[in-house]
Amino acid sequence: GVRRITGLKPTGHLHLGNLLGAIRPIVTGQYRAETIVFLADLHALTVTHQPNEVRANTLEQATTLLAAGLDPDRVTLYVQSQVPQHTELHYLLECTTGYGEAQRMIQFREKSVTQPNVRLSLLSYPVLMAADILLHDVHEVPVGADQSQHLELTRAVANRFNTRYGDTFVVPRAVLPTVSARVMDLADPTRKMGKTAETDAGIIFLLDPPEVIRRKVTRAVTDPGRTVEYDPQSRPGLANLLDILAAAVGDPPTALTAGYRSYAQLKTAVVEAVDGLLRPIRLRHAELARDPGYVRQVLVEGAERARDSAADTVYRAKRAIGLLT
Ligand code: TYM
């Protein structure tokens, strides 16, 4: 059968980009594919962080994933730092990756100019990500478009290792959603919706109450013009709203334009569609948050399962690369 993995970095609250880019695809596929999901807390340490916030975000994101429909009887859900094989394999892969190769990663280049003290781990972050993925012999990695380059690096590292040291890793591929692989910030539609934006005005968080969703969508930046057309190049704000609506209702964005005569009409539809997506998550989250012991238990069991499956891969990699096992 097909095996899949995805990870989420607990640096803030989960948002609509995370849902449409990664969470929903993984939940939709969970009964077809053997699925692994983890909270990438080690990745959260690559930039300035507050220790208590990372911990709280980790539990909140796990709770939100369950609220979004992840079935813990079906999916292995765990916290990265509770499975030591991630860092074990990370080191072996650092010894298979070029310094220049890591430096070429776009996210590193972007973040290393805005961060005051660039951590060494920010440079090697994509290598840890490669280890996350290769650890579990997966075929598919559902992610948003911003992770494509990291997936290419993962494939390059795996292929090189296999060629140099003998067949060790399954070479996985990225799986991107057809619409909404890159949900843009509502207040600045030229940048992706993300936790690192300066304000929250353009980010719809999964736990935002209905009135906040309404306000953010209503204030979304649109483009000059009156007609509702789908043109991501010259009208990115409008196209973003159409993409979000398309993802919510399951029609292609170009098929939706005819239904709306004004931006206001379109925004009303977007508010309803987004609230329809988020309401069940919000309600279920409120229930689950009353029982953090349950969520922690899911994570404990997930980590146990993940350690078992990962140990075998690390053993293979150690043998292949020349360590005494
Ligand atoms: P992170 O935490 O930034 O994002 C989690 C997932 O959400 C997707 N995503 C988006 N999709 C569409 N539109 C957006 N605006 C948007 N913003 C985020 C991301 O593409 C991602 O799929 N490096 C990863 C975490 C990670 C990982 C892994 C993922 C660590 N190891 C192994 C897959 C496999 C990250 O920072 O994701």
Residues whose N, C-alpha, C, O or C-beta is under 5 A from the ligand:
A	BS01	TYM	I5 T6 G7 L8 K9 G17 N18 G21 A22 A40 M129 D132 I133 P142 V143 G144 A145 D146 Q147 S180 A181 R182 V183 M184 K192 M193
